[in-house]
Amino acid sequence: MFAILLSQEMDPFYQNVSSFPTVFFTFFLVLSLLFWLVAVLGLIEIDAFDIPGTGIESGDGDTSTPDAVAGLILKLGLNGVPLSVVISLVSLFGWFISYYLVYFLAFLMPPGGLLRFAVGLPMWLVSLYVAVLLTSFAIRPLRPLFKKMQQHTEKIVLGQVAVVRTSRVDSGFGEVLFDDGGAGLILKARASADSIYKKGDKVVLIEYLKDANAYRVVSKEEFNG
């Protein structure tokens, strides 16, 4: 199997994904894959790149936020889910669209230089535009699910014990894993004041912080004491 990946028959594929316009989406697709790998390892929060006013709490499409980027995201219908999900989907859709545009229109593509960039630029714009549209449609059924899950979670986790899954939980960073009897729920967590909890520590979720879309936690010992 790996021999096929190194064979000469794969050269056109590698040339396509590493040249403009497909390379743009290849870059962000690789970054997305690395992000999810790091997130699974607990080194970064899943919604680390979220912009205030565009996350789960804004699933109703509130456009009152003054931030230009947040306003654009809302206008494009890309709000209501973590920004990491949006970037991953746009990268994935854009990669496929760009790849096949170049594949079927290869006869229009010069070998390199400014002329190739000039021909590839419209393909990139089309790929990006269609990818954003597809992502907007793809997250529509996800948006109410994220919001409903958040509302349901608030009711069942307060006062419950969870385990720190990231390298730490402090006043500005951290996630915990709550055992819901299934696959488990990954929740953003924040400690009070100067408290810091390390990976594997058991904490109790005592308050939902709406602005941060996170839960304030204390150690299990402190809660019981």
PyMOL commands that set and color helices and strands:
alter all, ss='L'
color gray80, all
select helices_A, chain A and resi 2-5+8-17+22-40+56-58+68-75+83-104+106-108+113-139+142-157+220-224
alter helices_A, ss='H'
color red, helices_A
select strands_A, chain A and resi 161-164+168-169+175-178+185-191+197-198+202-209+214-219
alter strands_A, ss='S'
color yellow, strands_A
deselect
rebuild
show_as cartoon
